[in-house]
Amino acid sequence: MAKGFTLEINPWVYVARYGEAASRHWTGRFSLKPHFSPAEEARLPAAEREEVLSQRNSFPDLPLVNYTTQYGFGVFEGLKAFPQKDGSLKLFRPDENAARMARSMEGIMMPSFPPGLFVESVLEIVARNRDLGFTLGYDPQWEKGDFVAGGSVYVRPFAYTEPGIGLNLSHDPWVVIVTTNVGAYFQPGSAKAVTTDKVRAFPGGTGWIKCNSNYVIPTLVKKAAMARGYMEAVFLDAATQTCFEEGSSCNIFFHMKDGSLATPELGDTILPGITRKSVVELARSLGVKTQERKVALEEAFSEAKEVFVTGTAAGISHIESLTHNGKAVVFGSGKMGELTRKLLVTPGGAQKRIASGSLGILL
């Protein structure tokens, strides 16, 4: 079973730079970092293995002092490649991540990374690390329809600016792509969530962009919630603190007693999740009345019978209860609900459609 997120970066990495010359275009290259075979690395003493992994996480050409490290002026993406029984890998909707990263870079007035080059580079780096034997095999958890706990290859593309200090825009950024093997994002045990009075994003801000700075408040809030025994923290709207927005790093859905499925409508305070979009499409294809609209606290507490969150890391993860101002409401006796499970395991769904190839890209 693969661990959650780790810094065990695979040996092949990709680095592209914009405007290194007068031509003003993107130029990229693949680099092979220090490594042994996976079996040899597993046998290394802990200190030696840590040194190899540290060398793979070193990019001497990238400046330490720049607009990204000083001001959080950067964006990133996250997507997964899923091992198949035949030894191949399939990526889930990389074209959607490519388009979102381009929008995010444009949103912070940075030269955008071309979507076609994004997909091409992601495919190539995953294939190269697979050929070295560094990617996971098919996870038996998938046999049980457990696409959340099953292992996969996590791909992390991110933008990084040129050297600089003082408030300024980036004109010559880098894009770096690395991969690592991951398991479940949420740890087994509690699936309880709690609301927070902290604000993730304000109207007119950068909440719709997958930028670095958006993750400071969510990280602080999530860790505080975990220290109190909760799995997740959920944000409310900035203006009234009466309507749901999203989780610390995931979108949220409510299956109502009338059979409808509701999720907060997109705007400039909510990240347009790719798994979110896929769940909306799938639910509608299954004949479920699916609404993208405001969901108030009072409505969710009185009318919701299932609650789940979605995201690249989270997959589709059920929420057993929600607590607000000390009042807790339990959904479905604390168990994963029928619709949640159906969306998780139905062929063509946000996770299992990878196996059917309907929206995956085969390597």
C-alpha positions in Angstrom: 0.0 0.0 0.0 1.4 3.4 -1.0 1.8 6.1 1.6 0.0 9.4 1.5 1.8 12.4 0.1 5.6 12.1 0.4 8.7 13.8 -1.0 9.9 10.6 -2.6 10.2 12.2 -6.0 10.7 9.9 -9.0 14.0 10.2 -10.9 12.8 11.8 -14.1 11.8 15.4 -13.8 10.8 18.1 -16.3 11.8 21.8 -16.3 10.6 24.4 -18.8 11.5 28.1 -19.0 9.7 30.9 -20.8 11.6 33.6 -22.7 15.2 32.4 -22.0 16.0 34.2 -25.3 14.5 36.8 -27.4 12.2 34.3 -29.0 9.8 34.5 -26.0 8.6 30.9 -26.0 8.7 27.9 -23.7 11.8 25.6 -23.9 11.7 22.4 -21.8 13.9 19.5 -21.0 13.7 16.2 -19.1 16.4 15.5 -16.5 17.3 12.2 -14.9 18.1 12.7 -11.2 20.4 10.5 -9.0 18.9 7.1 -8.4 19.4 3.4 -8.0 16.9 0.7 -8.9 13.8 0.8 -6.7 14.9 -2.5 -5.1 18.4 -1.1 -4.4 17.0 2.1 -2.9 14.7 0.1 -0.7 17.7 -1.7 0.7 19.7 1.4 1.4 20.3 2.5 5.0 17.8 5.2 5.9 20.4 8.1 5.9 21.7 7.1 2.5 18.3 6.7 1.0 17.3 10.1 2.4 20.4 11.6 0.7 19.4 10.2 -2.7 15.9 11.5 -2.3 17.2 14.9 -1.3 19.3 15.1 -4.4 16.2 14.4 -6.5 14.5 17.3 -4.8 17.3 19.7 -5.6 17.0 22.2 -8.5 20.1 24.4 -8.4 19.2 26.3 -11.5 16.1 27.7 -9.8 16.6 30.9 -7.7 15.9 30.8 -4.0 14.9 34.5 -3.7 12.1 35.1 -6.1 8.4 36.2 -6.3 7.3 32.7 -5.5 9.3 32.1 -2.4 8.9 35.7 -1.1 5.2 36.4 -1.9 3.6 33.0 -2.9 3.4 34.2 -6.4 2.9 30.9 -8.2 0.4 28.3 -9.2 0.3 24.5 -9.3 -1.7 21.5 -10.5 -2.2 18.0 -9.2 -3.3 15.0 -11.3 -3.1 11.2 -11.1 -2.0 8.3 -13.3 -3.7 5.0 -12.3 -1.9 1.7 -12.8 -3.9 -0.9 -14.8 -3.9 -4.7 -14.6 -2.0 -5.0 -17.9 0.9 -2.9 -16.5 -0.2 0.3 -18.3 -1.1 3.6 -16.7 -4.0 5.9 -17.4 -4.2 9.6 -16.6 -7.4 11.2 -15.5 -8.5 14.2 -17.7 -5.0 15.8 -18.0 -6.4 18.2 -20.6 -8.6 19.7 -17.9 -5.6 20.2 -15.6 -3.7 21.7 -18.6 -6.5 24.2 -19.2 -6.9 25.1 -15.6 -3.2 25.7 -15.1 -3.1 28.0 -18.2 -6.1 30.0 -16.7 -4.4 30.2 -13.3 -1.1 31.5 -14.8 -3.1 34.1 -16.8 -5.0 34.9 -13.6 -1.8 36.1 -11.9 -0.6 37.8 -15.1 2.1 35.3 -15.8 2.9 33.8 -19.3 0.7 30.7 -19.5 2.1 27.2 -20.2 0.5 25.8 -23.4 -2.0 23.1 -22.6 -0.7 20.9 -25.4 2.8 21.0 -24.1 1.4 20.4 -20.6 -0.3 17.1 -21.6 2.7 16.0 -23.7 5.1 16.6 -20.9 3.0 14.9 -18.2 2.5 11.8 -20.4 6.3 11.7 -21.1 7.4 12.1 -17.5 5.0 9.4 -16.2 6.1 7.0 -19.0 9.8 7.6 -18.3 9.5 6.9 -14.6 7.3 3.8 -15.3 10.0 2.5 -17.7 12.5 2.8 -14.8 10.3 0.8 -12.6 9.4 3.6 -10.2 5.7 3.6 -10.6 3.2 1.4 -8.7 1.6 -1.7 -10.0 -2.1 -2.4 -9.9 -3.5 -2.0 -6.4 -5.7 -4.8 -5.1 -7.8 -2.2 -3.3 -9.2 -1.4 -6.7 -10.7 -4.9 -6.9 -13.1 -3.8 -4.1 -13.9 -0.5 -5.8 -11.8 1.4 -3.4 -10.5 4.1 -5.7 -9.7 6.4 -2.8 -7.4 4.2 -0.9 -5.8 2.5 -4.0 -2.3 3.6 -4.9 -1.6 5.8 -7.9 1.1 8.1 -9.4 0.7 11.7 -8.3 1.8 14.3 -10.9 2.7 17.8 -9.6 3.3 20.6 -12.2 4.1 24.0 -10.7 5.1 27.5 -11.9 8.2 29.2 -10.3 9.3 32.7 -11.0 12.5 34.4 -12.1 14.7 36.0 -9.4 13.3 39.0 -7.7 12.4 40.8 -4.5 9.8 43.6 -4.2 6.3 43.4 -5.5 6.3 42.6 -9.2 4.9 40.4 -12.0 6.7 37.3 -13.4 7.7 37.6 -17.1 10.2 34.7 -17.4 8.8 31.8 -15.2 9.7 28.2 -15.0 7.3 25.3 -15.0 8.5 22.2 -13.2 6.8 18.7 -13.2 7.6 16.0 -10.7 5.9 12.7 -9.8 5.6 10.6 -6.7 3.6 7.5 -5.7 0.7 8.1 -3.3 -2.0 6.3 -1.4 -5.0 7.6 0.5 -5.2 11.3 1.2 -7.5 11.0 4.2 -6.3 8.6 6.9 -8.6 5.7 7.9 -10.8 6.4 10.9 -12.8 9.5 11.5 -14.7 11.0 8.6 -16.0 13.9 10.6 -15.9 17.5 9.4 -16.2 20.8 11.2 -17.0 24.3 9.9 -14.5 27.2 10.5 -15.1 30.9 10.8 -11.8 31.5 9.0 -12.2 32.7 5.4 -10.5 30.9 2.5 -11.3 33.5 -0.2 -13.1 36.8 -0.6 -15.1 38.0 -3.6 -12.9 39.7 -6.1 -9.9 37.7 -5.0 -7.9 34.7 -6.2 -10.1 31.9 -4.8 -10.8 30.6 -8.3 -7.1 30.3 -9.1 -5.0 27.3 -8.0 -2.3 29.6 -6.6 0.1 28.9 -3.7 -1.2 31.6 -1.4 -4.7 30.2 -1.3 -3.5 27.2 0.7 -2.1 28.9 3.7 -5.4 29.5 5.6 -6.8 26.0 4.6 -3.7 24.3 5.9 -3.8 26.1 9.3 -7.5 25.4 9.6 -7.3 21.7 8.6 -4.4 21.0 11.0 -6.3 22.7 13.8 -9.4 20.6 13.0 -7.3 17.4 12.9 -5.9 18.2 16.3 -9.5 18.2 17.6 -10.3 14.8 16.0 -11.8 15.9 12.7 -10.9 14.7 9.3 -11.7 17.9 7.5 -12.5 21.6 7.9 -15.2 23.2 5.8 -15.3 26.9 4.8 -18.4 29.1 4.7 -18.9 32.2 2.6 -17.0 35.3 3.6 -19.9 37.8 3.5 -22.5 36.0 5.7 -20.9 32.8 7.0 -24.2 31.1 6.3 -23.5 29.2 3.0 -21.0 26.4 2.3 -18.0 27.0 0.0 -15.6 24.1 0.0 -13.3 22.0 2.2 -9.6 22.7 2.9 -8.5 21.2 -0.4 -11.7 19.8 -1.9 -15.2 20.6 -3.2 -18.2 19.6 -1.2 -21.5 17.9 -2.3 -24.9 17.4 -0.5 -27.3 14.6 -1.4 -30.7 15.9 -0.2 -33.7 14.0 1.1 -35.6 14.9 -2.1 -33.1 12.9 -4.1 -31.3 15.9 -5.6 -27.5 16.5 -5.4 -26.3 20.0 -4.7 -22.8 21.6 -4.7 -21.9 25.2 -4.2 -22.0 27.1 -7.5 -18.7 28.3 -9.0 -17.6 31.8 -8.6 -14.4 33.7 -7.8 -14.2 32.2 -4.4 -14.4 28.5 -5.3 -11.8 26.4 -7.1 -13.3 24.7 -10.3 -12.4 21.2 -9.3 -11.9 18.6 -12.1 -13.2 15.8 -10.0 -16.1 18.1 -9.0 -16.9 18.7 -12.7 -16.7 14.9 -13.4 -19.1 14.1 -10.5 -21.6 16.7 -11.7 -21.5 15.2 -15.2 -21.8 11.6 -14.0 -24.6 12.3 -11.6 -26.6 13.9 -14.3 -25.9 11.0 -16.7 -27.3 8.7 -14.0 -30.5 10.7 -13.9 -29.8 12.5 -10.6 -31.1 16.0 -10.4 -27.9 17.9 -9.9 -27.7 21.5 -8.9 -24.9 24.0 -8.7 -26.2 26.6 -6.3 -25.8 28.1 -2.9 -26.2 25.6 -0.1 -27.1 27.1 3.3 -26.1 25.7 6.6 -29.7 25.3 7.8 -30.7 23.5 4.6 -27.8 21.1 4.8 -28.3 20.3 8.4 -32.0 19.6 8.0 -32.3 18.2 4.4 -29.0 16.5 3.5 -28.8 12.7 3.9 -25.3 12.2 2.4 -22.3 14.5 2.3 -19.0 13.9 0.4 -16.0 15.9 -0.8 -14.2 15.6 -4.1 -10.7 16.3 -5.4 -7.7 14.8 -7.0 -6.3 13.8 -3.7 -9.6 13.2 -1.9 -11.2 11.3 -4.8 -14.8 10.9 -3.5 -14.7 10.8 0.3 -17.8 10.6 2.4 -18.3 12.9 5.4 -20.0 11.1 8.3 -20.9 14.3 10.2 -20.7 18.0 10.2 -20.3 20.2 13.3 -21.1 23.9 13.4 -20.8 25.9 16.6 -20.8 22.8 18.7 -23.9 21.2 17.0 -23.2 18.0 15.1 -25.4 16.4 12.5 -24.7 12.8 11.4 -25.4 11.7 7.9 -26.4 8.1 7.0 -25.6 6.8 10.4 -22.0 7.7 9.8 -21.6 5.3 6.9 -20.9 6.1 3.2 -24.2 6.7 1.5 -25.7 4.8 -1.5 -25.3 7.6 -4.0 -21.8 8.4 -2.8 -20.7 4.8 -3.3 -22.4 4.6 -6.7 -20.6 7.7 -7.9 -17.4 6.2 -6.6 -17.6 2.8 -8.3 -19.9 3.2 -11.3 -18.0 2.5 -14.6 -17.6 5.9 -16.3 -17.5 7.6 -12.9 -15.1 10.2 -11.6 -12.7 7.5 -10.5 -13.5 4.2 -12.2 -13.9 5.7 -15.7 -10.1 5.6 -15.6 -10.3 1.9 -16.0 -12.8 2.1 -18.8 -10.7 4.6 -20.7 -13.6 6.9 -21.4 -11.7 9.9 -20.1 -8.2 8.5 -19.5 -5.1 8.7 -21.6 -3.3 5.4 -21.9 0.4 5.0 -21.5 
